[in-house]
Amino acid sequence: MLDLETPRTAKAGAATRPRPAPQPAPASSRSEPSPLIDVQGIDFWHGPKQVLHDVSFDLRRRECLAFIGPSGCGKSTLLKCLNRMQDDVAGARMGGRILYDGEDIHAPEVDPPLHRRRFGWVAQKPNPFAWSIRENIAYGARLHAVVDPPRMDAHVEGCLRAAGLWEEVKDRLGASALGLSGGQQQRLCIARALGTRPQVLLMDEPCGSIDPVATAHLEALILRLKRRMAIVVITHNMEQARRVADRVAFLQLGRLREIGETKQVFSNARDPQCAAYLRGEFG
């Protein structure tokens, strides 16, 4: 079985006072000793524009958390805060705290590249490297010394199997990844993300540019992968959120208006704006 564990970084620095989460949902029936990620009162600015306002939530181990909400409400920005992809963006600044397994991800002793290794990233549009199918996966694993060279072929196969792509490409691993179909390219990008053995998979509208058949493959893949890792997915497809997510979070104008178990949110949303969004009254 593919091992998806990664090393932990150094201990967090001094704590700051967290702010409360908005409208907390009832406790999950599943036993969770502690959240994997704890987001506490995040504010975020691009230059003078504030994009996120006092956002608090947690991410549990082995769950799929879906973010929904209108375009431009800060969902992608929030995902990039989790793995510190915003660090080098000119004019960007963040307030609040993000804890990963109890450790402050912005503590001085935390190495950002090592922190980012905990995460895999899948974008809306498939973006495989213009290399062979094998090298798309082997490159990251080799760069981060995830596996020894003699085990690389087995590692590549394991990632492709986990992404549900092995049987389709096993006889052409040396062929260009650009020759795959759109849905196959997206699954290859997921296999590539798994190549560094992340603990969290971040997916920004992963089905936004592929056909319904490929979308069904990807949804089945999400359901399999969440048995072994945490997944955060952004989607504008409400039925997709129903099918794959354990919990749903509604973001509007940079504010987290509601978060809760998927069935509860869709059947009885507490926030009026969330309920209106789910009814299709705006988007």
C-alpha positions as YAML, in Angstrom:
chain: A
units: angstrom
residues:
- id: 1
  name: MET
  ca: [0.00, 0.00, 0.00]
- id: 2
  name: LEU
  ca: [1.22, 3.47, -0.77]
- id: 3
  name: ASP
  ca: [2.67, 5.14, 2.33]
- id: 4
  name: LEU
  ca: [1.43, 8.72, 2.49]
- id: 5
  name: GLU
  ca: [3.06, 9.83, 5.74]
- id: 6
  name: THR
  ca: [5.52, 12.75, 5.87]
- id: 7
  name: PRO
  ca: [7.94, 13.99, 8.54]
- id: 8
  name: ARG
  ca: [6.74, 16.54, 11.07]
- id: 9
  name: THR
  ca: [8.35, 19.96, 11.37]
- id: 10
  name: ALA
  ca: [9.64, 21.64, 14.52]
- id: 11
  name: LYS
  ca: [7.48, 22.64, 17.47]
- id: 12
  name: ALA
  ca: [5.37, 25.78, 17.35]
- id: 13
  name: GLY
  ca: [6.37, 29.11, 18.89]
- id: 14
  name: ALA
  ca: [4.50, 31.12, 21.47]
- id: 15
  name: ALA
  ca: [0.72, 30.95, 21.30]
- id: 16
  name: THR
  ca: [-1.57, 33.88, 20.55]
- id: 17
  name: ARG
  ca: [-5.19, 34.24, 21.58]
- id: 18
  name: PRO
  ca: [-7.47, 32.38, 19.09]
- id: 19
  name: ARG
  ca: [-10.81, 33.80, 17.97]
- id: 20
  name: PRO
  ca: [-14.01, 31.73, 18.04]
- id: 21
  name: ALA
  ca: [-15.28, 29.80, 15.03]
- id: 22
  name: PRO
  ca: [-18.54, 30.91, 13.37]
- id: 23
  name: GLN
  ca: [-21.69, 28.92, 14.11]
- id: 24
  name: PRO
  ca: [-20.06, 25.60, 15.02]
- id: 25
  name: ALA
  ca: [-21.82, 22.47, 13.85]
- id: 26
  name: PRO
  ca: [-22.78, 19.63, 16.20]
- id: 27
  name: ALA
  ca: [-19.89, 17.38, 17.16]
- id: 28
  name: SER
  ca: [-19.09, 14.59, 14.73]
- id: 29
  name: SER
  ca: [-20.11, 11.09, 15.69]
- id: 30
  name: ARG
  ca: [-16.65, 9.89, 14.64]
- id: 31
  name: SER
  ca: [-13.94, 9.76, 17.30]
- id: 32
  name: GLU
  ca: [-11.28, 12.38, 16.52]
- id: 33
  name: PRO
  ca: [-8.57, 12.95, 19.16]
- id: 34
  name: SER
  ca: [-7.63, 16.34, 17.70]
- id: 35
  name: PRO
  ca: [-7.91, 18.17, 14.38]
- id: 36
  name: LEU
  ca: [-5.10, 17.79, 11.89]
- id: 37
  name: ILE
  ca: [-5.33, 21.49, 11.00]
- id: 38
  name: ASP
  ca: [-6.80, 24.19, 13.23]
- id: 39
  name: VAL
  ca: [-7.40, 27.57, 11.55]
- id: 40
  name: GLN
  ca: [-7.88, 30.32, 14.13]
- id: 41
  name: GLY
  ca: [-9.20, 33.75, 13.15]
- id: 42
  name: ILE
  ca: [-7.48, 34.17, 9.80]
- id: 43
  name: ASP
  ca: [-7.48, 37.61, 8.19]
- id: 44
  name: PHE
  ca: [-5.75, 38.00, 4.84]
- id: 45
  name: TRP
  ca: [-4.92, 40.97, 2.65]
- id: 46
  name: HIS
  ca: [-3.69, 41.40, -0.91]
- id: 47
  name: GLY
  ca: [-2.24, 44.89, -0.63]
- id: 48
  name: PRO
  ca: [-4.99, 47.17, 0.72]
- id: 49
  name: LYS
  ca: [-7.79, 44.70, -0.06]
- id: 50
  name: GLN
  ca: [-8.88, 42.37, 2.70]
- id: 51
  name: VAL
  ca: [-9.80, 38.99, 1.19]
- id: 52
  name: LEU
  ca: [-10.48, 36.90, 4.31]
- id: 53
  name: HIS
  ca: [-12.16, 38.06, 7.52]
- id: 54
  name: ASP
  ca: [-11.76, 36.19, 10.82]
- id: 55
  name: VAL
  ca: [-12.02, 32.69, 9.30]
- id: 56
  name: SER
  ca: [-11.88, 29.78, 11.76]
- id: 57
  name: PHE
  ca: [-12.39, 26.06, 11.13]
- id: 58
  name: ASP
  ca: [-10.65, 22.73, 11.59]
- id: 59
  name: LEU
  ca: [-9.72, 19.88, 9.28]
- id: 60
  name: ARG
  ca: [-10.03, 16.37, 10.62]
- id: 61
  name: ARG
  ca: [-7.90, 13.39, 9.76]
- id: 62
  name: ARG
  ca: [-9.26, 11.24, 6.94]
- id: 63
  name: GLU
  ca: [-12.14, 13.48, 5.94]
- id: 64
  name: CYS
  ca: [-13.13, 15.43, 2.85]
- id: 65
  name: LEU
  ca: [-14.05, 19.04, 3.60]
- id: 66
  name: ALA
  ca: [-15.71, 20.87, 0.69]
- id: 67
  name: PHE
  ca: [-15.66, 24.66, 0.39]
- id: 68
  name: ILE
  ca: [-18.57, 26.15, -1.51]
- id: 69
  name: GLY
  ca: [-19.56, 29.73, -2.23]
- id: 70
  name: PRO
  ca: [-19.69, 32.33, -5.00]
- id: 71
  name: SER
  ca: [-16.67, 32.99, -7.22]
- id: 72
  name: GLY
  ca: [-14.21, 35.48, -5.77]
- id: 73
  name: CYS
  ca: [-15.18, 34.87, -2.13]
- id: 74
  name: GLY
  ca: [-11.68, 33.83, -1.04]
- id: 75
  name: LYS
  ca: [-11.80, 30.03, -1.28]
- id: 76
  name: SER
  ca: [-8.59, 29.61, -3.29]
- id: 77
  name: THR
  ca: [-6.78, 32.17, -1.13]
- id: 78
  name: LEU
  ca: [-7.77, 30.20, 1.96]
- id: 79
  name: LEU
  ca: [-6.40, 26.94, 0.51]
- id: 80
  name: LYS
  ca: [-3.08, 28.63, -0.27]
- id: 81
  name: CYS
  ca: [-2.84, 29.89, 3.30]
- id: 82
  name: LEU
  ca: [-2.87, 26.29, 4.55]
- id: 83
  name: ASN
  ca: [0.33, 25.30, 2.74]
- id: 84
  name: ARG
  ca: [1.95, 28.78, 2.83]
- id: 85
  name: MET
  ca: [1.81, 29.28, -0.93]
- id: 86
  name: GLN
  ca: [1.05, 32.95, -0.23]
- id: 87
  name: ASP
  ca: [4.33, 33.59, 1.56]
- id: 88
  name: ASP
  ca: [6.15, 35.15, -1.40]
- id: 89
  name: VAL
  ca: [3.23, 37.01, -2.96]
- id: 90
  name: ALA
  ca: [4.01, 40.74, -3.09]
- id: 91
  name: GLY
  ca: [1.76, 42.77, -0.79]
- id: 92
  name: ALA
  ca: [0.22, 39.71, 0.88]
- id: 93
  name: ARG
  ca: [-0.10, 39.56, 4.66]
- id: 94
  name: MET
  ca: [-1.99, 37.37, 7.10]
- id: 95
  name: GLY
  ca: [-3.25, 37.66, 10.67]
- id: 96
  name: GLY
  ca: [-4.41, 34.87, 12.96]
- id: 97
  name: ARG
  ca: [-2.93, 31.41, 13.41]
- id: 98
  name: ILE
  ca: [-2.89, 28.08, 11.61]
- id: 99
  name: LEU
  ca: [-1.90, 25.02, 13.62]
- id: 100
  name: TYR
  ca: [-0.84, 21.80, 11.94]
- id: 101
  name: ASP
  ca: [-1.02, 18.87, 14.36]
- id: 102
  name: GLY
  ca: [-0.84, 21.42, 17.17]
- id: 103
  name: GLU
  ca: [2.16, 23.30, 15.74]
- id: 104
  name: ASP
  ca: [2.05, 26.90, 14.48]
- id: 105
  name: ILE
  ca: [2.94, 26.72, 10.79]
- id: 106
  name: HIS
  ca: [4.42, 30.23, 10.92]
- id: 107
  name: ALA
  ca: [6.69, 29.60, 13.90]
- id: 108
  name: PRO
  ca: [10.25, 30.77, 13.14]
- id: 109
  name: GLU
  ca: [11.66, 27.25, 13.33]
- id: 110
  name: VAL
  ca: [9.22, 25.83, 10.74]
- id: 111
  name: ASP
  ca: [10.83, 25.39, 7.32]
- id: 112
  name: PRO
  ca: [8.24, 26.42, 4.67]
- id: 113
  name: PRO
  ca: [9.40, 23.90, 2.00]
- id: 114
  name: LEU
  ca: [9.19, 21.07, 4.53]
- id: 115
  name: HIS
  ca: [5.74, 22.26, 5.57]
- id: 116
  name: ARG
  ca: [4.58, 22.35, 1.94]
- id: 117
  name: ARG
  ca: [5.70, 18.75, 1.52]
- id: 118
  name: ARG
  ca: [2.81, 17.76, 3.76]
- id: 119
  name: PHE
  ca: [0.40, 18.90, 1.03]
- id: 120
  name: GLY
  ca: [-0.46, 17.81, -2.47]
- id: 121
  name: TRP
  ca: [-2.02, 20.38, -4.81]
- id: 122
  name: VAL
  ca: [-4.43, 19.73, -7.69]
- id: 123
  name: ALA
  ca: [-5.52, 22.72, -9.79]
- id: 124
  name: GLN
  ca: [-8.68, 23.24, -11.79]
- id: 125
  name: LYS
  ca: [-6.99, 22.75, -15.15]
- id: 126
  name: PRO
  ca: [-4.80, 19.66, -15.65]
- id: 127
  name: ASN
  ca: [-1.18, 20.80, -15.79]
- id: 128
  name: PRO
  ca: [1.12, 17.79, -16.26]
- id: 129
  name: PHE
  ca: [4.79, 18.42, -16.93]
- id: 130
  name: ALA
  ca: [5.80, 18.04, -20.58]
- id: 131
  name: TRP
  ca: [7.75, 14.90, -19.65]
- id: 132
  name: SER
  ca: [7.01, 11.20, -19.61]
- id: 133
  name: ILE
  ca: [4.20, 9.82, -17.50]
- id: 134
  name: ARG
  ca: [6.75, 8.16, -15.24]
- id: 135
  name: GLU
  ca: [8.86, 11.28, -14.80]
- id: 136
  name: ASN
  ca: [5.84, 13.36, -13.78]
- id: 137
  name: ILE
  ca: [5.70, 11.30, -10.60]
- id: 138
  name: ALA
  ca: [9.35, 10.37, -10.17]
- id: 139
  name: TYR
  ca: [10.61, 13.97, -10.32]
- id: 140
  name: GLY
  ca: [9.08, 15.17, -7.04]
- id: 141
  name: ALA
  ca: [9.84, 11.91, -5.26]
- id: 142
  name: ARG
  ca: [13.47, 12.13, -6.38]
- id: 143
  name: LEU
  ca: [13.78, 15.85, -5.58]
- id: 144
  name: HIS
  ca: [12.55, 15.34, -2.02]
- id: 145
  name: ALA
  ca: [14.31, 11.98, -1.55]
- id: 146
  name: VAL
  ca: [11.00, 10.33, -0.75]
- id: 147
  name: VAL
  ca: [12.13, 6.90, -1.97]
- id: 148
  name: ASP
  ca: [15.45, 5.26, -2.82]
- id: 149
  name: PRO
  ca: [16.20, 4.98, -6.56]
- id: 150
  name: PRO
  ca: [15.84, 1.17, -6.63]
- id: 151
  name: ARG
  ca: [12.27, 1.53, -5.36]
- id: 152
  name: MET
  ca: [11.23, 4.32, -7.73]
- id: 153
  name: ASP
  ca: [9.43, 2.08, -10.21]
- id: 154
  name: ALA
  ca: [7.34, 0.56, -7.42]
- id: 155
  name: HIS
  ca: [6.62, 4.03, -6.05]
- id: 156
  name: VAL
  ca: [5.47, 5.31, -9.45]
- id: 157
  name: GLU
  ca: [3.21, 2.29, -9.85]
- id: 158
  name: GLY
  ca: [1.76, 2.78, -6.37]
- id: 159
  name: CYS
  ca: [0.91, 6.43, -7.06]
- id: 160
  name: LEU
  ca: [-0.69, 5.58, -10.40]
- id: 161
  name: ARG
  ca: [-2.71, 2.79, -8.79]
- id: 162
  name: ALA
  ca: [-3.85, 5.12, -6.02]
- id: 163
  name: ALA
  ca: [-5.02, 7.58, -8.68]
- id: 164
  name: GLY
  ca: [-6.85, 4.85, -10.60]
- id: 165
  name: LEU
  ca: [-4.64, 5.28, -13.69]
- id: 166
  name: TRP
  ca: [-2.20, 2.37, -13.64]
- id: 167
  name: GLU
  ca: [-4.13, -0.05, -15.87]
- id: 168
  name: GLU
  ca: [-4.58, 2.65, -18.50]
- id: 169
  name: VAL
  ca: [-0.93, 3.72, -18.75]
- id: 170
  name: LYS
  ca: [1.22, 0.82, -17.50]
- id: 171
  name: ASP
  ca: [2.37, -0.04, -21.04]
- id: 172
  name: ARG
  ca: [3.37, 3.54, -21.98]
- id: 173
  name: LEU
  ca: [5.07, 5.02, -18.96]
- id: 174
  name: GLY
  ca: [7.77, 6.50, -21.20]
- id: 175
  name: ALA
  ca: [5.25, 8.34, -23.39]
- id: 176
  name: SER
  ca: [4.57, 12.04, -23.02]
- id: 177
  name: ALA
  ca: [1.99, 12.94, -20.41]
- id: 178
  name: LEU
  ca: [0.60, 15.51, -22.84]
- id: 179
  name: GLY
  ca: [-0.78, 12.67, -24.96]
- id: 180
  name: LEU
  ca: [-3.27, 11.65, -22.27]
- id: 181
  name: SER
  ca: [-6.91, 12.72, -22.30]
- id: 182
  name: GLY
  ca: [-8.01, 15.59, -20.07]
- id: 183
  name: GLY
  ca: [-9.43, 13.27, -17.41]
- id: 184
  name: GLN
  ca: [-6.33, 11.08, -17.50]
- id: 185
  name: GLN
  ca: [-4.10, 14.15, -17.20]
- id: 186
  name: GLN
  ca: [-6.02, 15.26, -14.11]
- id: 187
  name: ARG
  ca: [-5.64, 11.83, -12.52]
- id: 188
  name: LEU
  ca: [-1.93, 11.95, -13.39]
- id: 189
  name: CYS
  ca: [-1.71, 15.30, -11.60]
- id: 190
  name: ILE
  ca: [-3.26, 13.63, -8.56]
- id: 191
  name: ALA
  ca: [-0.75, 10.77, -8.83]
- id: 192
  name: ARG
  ca: [2.00, 13.40, -9.08]
- id: 193
  name: ALA
  ca: [0.67, 15.11, -5.95]
- id: 194
  name: LEU
  ca: [0.72, 11.76, -4.14]
- id: 195
  name: GLY
  ca: [4.32, 11.21, -5.25]
- id: 196
  name: THR
  ca: [5.74, 13.21, -2.34]
- id: 197
  name: ARG
  ca: [3.58, 11.30, 0.17]
- id: 198
  name: PRO
  ca: [1.42, 14.19, 1.42]
- id: 199
  name: GLN
  ca: [-0.86, 14.04, 4.42]
- id: 200
  name: VAL
  ca: [-3.34, 16.55, 2.98]
- id: 201
  name: LEU
  ca: [-4.62, 16.90, -0.58]
- id: 202
  name: LEU
  ca: [-5.79, 20.37, -1.63]
- id: 203
  name: MET
  ca: [-8.04, 20.39, -4.72]
- id: 204
  name: ASP
  ca: [-9.12, 23.68, -6.31]
- id: 205
  name: GLU
  ca: [-12.12, 22.84, -8.53]
- id: 206
  name: PRO
  ca: [-10.45, 19.65, -9.81]
- id: 207
  name: CYS
  ca: [-13.41, 18.77, -12.05]
- id: 208
  name: GLY
  ca: [-13.92, 22.25, -13.46]
- id: 209
  name: SER
  ca: [-12.44, 21.52, -16.89]
- id: 210
  name: ILE
  ca: [-13.13, 17.83, -17.50]
- id: 211
  name: ASP
  ca: [-16.10, 15.90, -18.85]
- id: 212
  name: PRO
  ca: [-18.77, 14.08, -16.77]
- id: 213
  name: VAL
  ca: [-17.19, 10.64, -17.22]
- id: 214
  name: ALA
  ca: [-13.80, 11.88, -16.03]
- id: 215
  name: THR
  ca: [-15.56, 13.73, -13.19]
- id: 216
  name: ALA
  ca: [-17.15, 10.46, -12.02]
- id: 217
  name: HIS
  ca: [-13.70, 8.83, -11.99]
- id: 218
  name: LEU
  ca: [-12.30, 11.69, -9.91]
- id: 219
  name: GLU
  ca: [-15.16, 11.62, -7.42]
- id: 220
  name: ALA
  ca: [-14.65, 7.89, -6.90]
- id: 221
  name: LEU
  ca: [-10.95, 8.60, -6.43]
- id: 222
  name: ILE
  ca: [-11.67, 11.23, -3.74]
- id: 223
  name: LEU
  ca: [-13.84, 8.73, -1.87]
- id: 224
  name: ARG
  ca: [-10.97, 6.20, -1.92]
- id: 225
  name: LEU
  ca: [-8.22, 8.63, -0.99]
- id: 226
  name: LYS
  ca: [-10.02, 10.12, 2.01]
- id: 227
  name: ARG
  ca: [-9.72, 6.77, 3.76]
- id: 228
  name: ARG
  ca: [-6.01, 7.50, 4.18]
- id: 229
  name: MET
  ca: [-5.62, 11.29, 4.13]
- id: 230
  name: ALA
  ca: [-7.42, 14.58, 4.66]
- id: 231
  name: ILE
  ca: [-8.80, 16.31, 1.54]
- id: 232
  name: VAL
  ca: [-9.96, 19.88, 1.06]
- id: 233
  name: VAL
  ca: [-11.84, 20.47, -2.17]
- id: 234
  name: ILE
  ca: [-13.30, 23.62, -3.67]
- id: 235
  name: THR
  ca: [-16.32, 22.97, -5.86]
- id: 236
  name: HIS
  ca: [-19.15, 24.92, -7.48]
- id: 237
  name: ASN
  ca: [-21.04, 21.68, -8.08]
- id: 238
  name: MET
  ca: [-23.44, 21.25, -5.17]
- id: 239
  name: GLU
  ca: [-24.27, 17.65, -6.03]
- id: 240
  name: GLN
  ca: [-20.57, 16.86, -6.10]
- id: 241
  name: ALA
  ca: [-20.19, 18.34, -2.63]
- id: 242
  name: ARG
  ca: [-23.08, 16.11, -1.45]
- id: 243
  name: ARG
  ca: [-21.42, 13.02, -2.94]
- id: 244
  name: VAL
  ca: [-17.83, 13.37, -1.75]
- id: 245
  name: ALA
  ca: [-17.74, 15.64, 1.33]
- id: 246
  name: ASP
  ca: [-18.04, 14.65, 4.97]
- id: 247
  name: ARG
  ca: [-18.46, 18.33, 5.88]
- id: 248
  name: VAL
  ca: [-19.26, 21.46, 3.90]
- id: 249
  name: ALA
  ca: [-18.13, 25.04, 4.56]
- id: 250
  name: PHE
  ca: [-19.84, 28.05, 2.97]
- id: 251
  name: LEU
  ca: [-17.70, 31.12, 2.30]
- id: 252
  name: GLN
  ca: [-19.12, 34.47, 1.20]
- id: 253
  name: LEU
  ca: [-17.26, 37.76, 0.75]
- id: 254
  name: GLY
  ca: [-14.29, 36.34, 2.63]
- id: 255
  name: ARG
  ca: [-16.31, 35.25, 5.67]
- id: 256
  name: LEU
  ca: [-17.03, 31.70, 6.75]
- id: 257
  name: ARG
  ca: [-20.79, 31.81, 7.21]
- id: 258
  name: GLU
  ca: [-21.45, 28.13, 7.97]
- id: 259
  name: ILE
  ca: [-19.64, 24.83, 8.40]
- id: 260
  name: GLY
  ca: [-21.17, 21.50, 9.30]
- id: 261
  name: GLU
  ca: [-21.86, 17.92, 8.39]
- id: 262
  name: THR
  ca: [-22.86, 17.70, 4.74]
- id: 263
  name: LYS
  ca: [-26.33, 16.27, 5.33]
- id: 264
  name: GLN
  ca: [-27.12, 18.91, 7.96]
- id: 265
  name: VAL
  ca: [-25.97, 21.85, 5.85]
- id: 266
  name: PHE
  ca: [-27.88, 20.76, 2.76]
- id: 267
  name: SER
  ca: [-31.05, 19.83, 4.62]
- id: 268
  name: ASN
  ca: [-31.16, 22.58, 7.23]
- id: 269
  name: ALA
  ca: [-28.59, 25.32, 6.73]
- id: 270
  name: ARG
  ca: [-28.45, 27.65, 9.73]
- id: 271
  name: ASP
  ca: [-27.13, 30.69, 7.88]
- id: 272
  name: PRO
  ca: [-29.75, 32.43, 5.66]
- id: 273
  name: GLN
  ca: [-27.18, 33.31, 2.99]
- id: 274
  name: CYS
  ca: [-25.95, 29.73, 2.85]
- id: 275
  name: ALA
  ca: [-29.53, 28.48, 2.51]
- id: 276
  name: ALA
  ca: [-30.19, 30.97, -0.30]
- id: 277
  name: TYR
  ca: [-27.00, 29.92, -2.09]
- id: 278
  name: LEU
  ca: [-27.95, 26.25, -1.88]
- id: 279
  name: ARG
  ca: [-31.37, 27.09, -3.34]
- id: 280
  name: GLY
  ca: [-29.62, 28.71, -6.30]
- id: 281
  name: GLU
  ca: [-30.82, 32.23, -5.54]
- id: 282
  name: PHE
  ca: [-27.34, 33.65, -6.20]
- id: 283
  name: GLY
  ca: [-23.93, 32.35, -7.19]
...
